[in-house]
Amino acid sequence: KIAMAPLTTTRTLFELRVGSTHTIEVLLQVRLEDLPWWNSDLRSHERQLYKLIGRQVLRMECRKEIEEYRAKIRERDDA
């Protein structure tokens, strides 16, 4: 499990490993006045961020790979 450190700047770049072969770079930008809010419940906000990335960003950015993987699984199951 990744644990993000409390934010001290408004821009934070981090990498997320997706599956066994992909890594995505994420630039998190938080307004300066929101840093105390973000850090006030870091664990919950981090969890929400990862859910958002998984449900929205990865689905759009990795659509081709996901479709190819699902097709491969279906072919294997049909054989």
PyMOL commands that set and color helices and strands:
alter all, ss='L'
color gray80, all
select helices_A, chain A and resi 32-40+42-61+63-78
alter helices_A, ss='H'
color red, helices_A
select strands_A, chain A and resi 11-18+22-29
alter strands_A, ss='S'
color yellow, strands_A
deselect
rebuild
show_as cartoon
